[in-house]
Amino acid sequence: MKQIPIALQMYTLRNETEKDFTGTLQKVAGLGYAGVELAGYGGLSPKELQGTLDSLNLRVASSHISLSELRNDVHKVIHDQLELGSSYIVCPYLPPEERTEKHYIQLIDDLNSIGEKCFNEGITLCYHNHDFELTTLSNGKPALEMILNETNPHWVKAEFDIYWLTFAGEKPVEWLKRYQGRTPLVHLKDMTLDGERFFAELGTGGVELTSVLDYGIHSDVDWWIVEQDESRISPIESVRMSLDYLRLNKI
């Protein structure tokens, strides 16, 4: 059976990393995560960071890089990722002013252009969704579908966030099946069962995790990535609980 490694999106521990970046990485390694998804380098150069991660036996699952940086200096981004030993770059967020149909069309062109450059250097570009990409456009389809259908499947992949898909009323496993072969990274998150629908530790909320985890084993998922945008308890405790849930379910 395919064994999919588990990484932590370091944005979850942003308050901790601001105080002690290397010490926080040590805690992540101590919990038993196989890798990290980076959201910044903590003031270290890519080479220094790679050495630190190597000493902790942590791999770089991927790196979240802003769309503006990808547009302005993709060659430097690629160079840094190669130094880090990362195979994936993720476009993580679309600014509010660019969430129009006109901007989505431009985004598709940009992702194809950036994705081709990444592909030529052996790196894969992925697009990370939130809930706003599930709004319906004039063609009757959600923006996320248009983005994925109109980008080159070899150059642009998806990093589906199952919390935001659920938040938007979608079934995450159906998106995984629809885009089989284009989902190497999956953000695992849970959602509270109350009306607030707050971020929750895995296994404590209402997101359909079992079907996603079961399907991932038989699909092309390379990394499960735990992320919790906000936590009502210590973020370190949150990510420990989520990893324990995955281990309990033999992931």
Secondary structure, 3 states (H helix, E strand, C coil): CCCCCEEEEHHHHHHHHHHCHHHHHHHHHHHCCCEEEECCCCCCCHHHHHHHHHHCCCEEEEEECCHHHHHHHHHHHHHHHHHHCCCEEEECCCCHHHCCHHHHHHHHHHHHHHHHHHHHCCCEEEEECCCHHHCECCCCCEHHHHHHHCCCCCCEEEEEEHHHHHHCCCCHHHHHHHCCCCCCEEEECEECCCCCCCEECCCCCCCCHHHHHHHHHCCCCCEEEECCCCCCCCHHHHHHHHHHHHHHCCC
